[in-house]
Amino acid sequence: NQIEDYMLVLAQFIQALSMSVVVGMIYFRLEKDQQTIRDWFGLMYIIGAMYPYLVILDLIAVYHKERKHLYYELQDGLYGTTPYYFAKVFSEFPLHTFFVVTYTIPVYFLVGFSLDVWVFFRVFALNYLMVYCSRSLAMLSSSLTPTFTMSCFIAQTFFSMYLMSAGFFINLENIFEGLQWVSKVSYLKWGFQGLCQTEISRFNFTCASGDPRQCINTGQQALALYSLNGSSVSDSCLVILASISVYMVLYFIALKFIPQKPHQD
């Protein structure tokens, strides 16, 4: 259905490209000195949060547009829940890959990331997983409620909790103990940490002060300051994959046991 809706595909392509170019131009050729340390963390945070958020709203809108046809086709026995589920999941991958490529490449080279193939593919993999995790959350939210508004409320509530506990607005060690579990399951936190580990950990920051002890000299020191130095990139990928798996299993259960009847009917 998405392929047939050319305007929707074009709009999503322009959205991914424009977001990438805008972020890339704002952080164009970012230096590596004491004044830009926080800027680098802000860049990683924006890359890992902006596009995944936009994907959620788009996908919820598409799902609720398809919901009427899905309900009646399931009721008429044209296909079962399981075939629909797998067809839905696998049909998402080509366009998902295309949009993530469109989003990743411009910002990567505009900002001036490391010209290292291994670094590029790790950044791409983290973006790929974070965006797909957002898609999974959107599909789950869409299947739980009959209205677009309620689905957006559920998805945005979870996304907001994940966003605030990602480690940029507040140091992870300073989060209230009763809510630290949110940061441990936040795919945005793990994606942000993985991006920082991939790129910032390799940096050496220049110091204009005569005393190097007054400066943050390496990326590892900067990561320690934000409490983002405790896990590896592979740990981040595994946790995000686990989050995707949980959302997709819950999505299947919701399709199986919650009637997908549109609100207007």
Secondary structure as UniProt FT lines:
FT   TURN            2..4
FT   HELIX           6..26
FT   TURN            27..29
FT   HELIX           34..36
FT   HELIX           37..75
FT   TURN            76..77
FT   HELIX           81..111
FT   HELIX           117..144
FT   HELIX           148..164
FT   HELIX           172..174
FT   HELIX           177..179
FT   HELIX           180..185
FT   HELIX           187..199
FT   HELIX           200..202
FT   HELIX           212..214
FT   HELIX           219..225
FT   TURN            226..227
FT   HELIX           233..257
FT   TURN            263..264
//
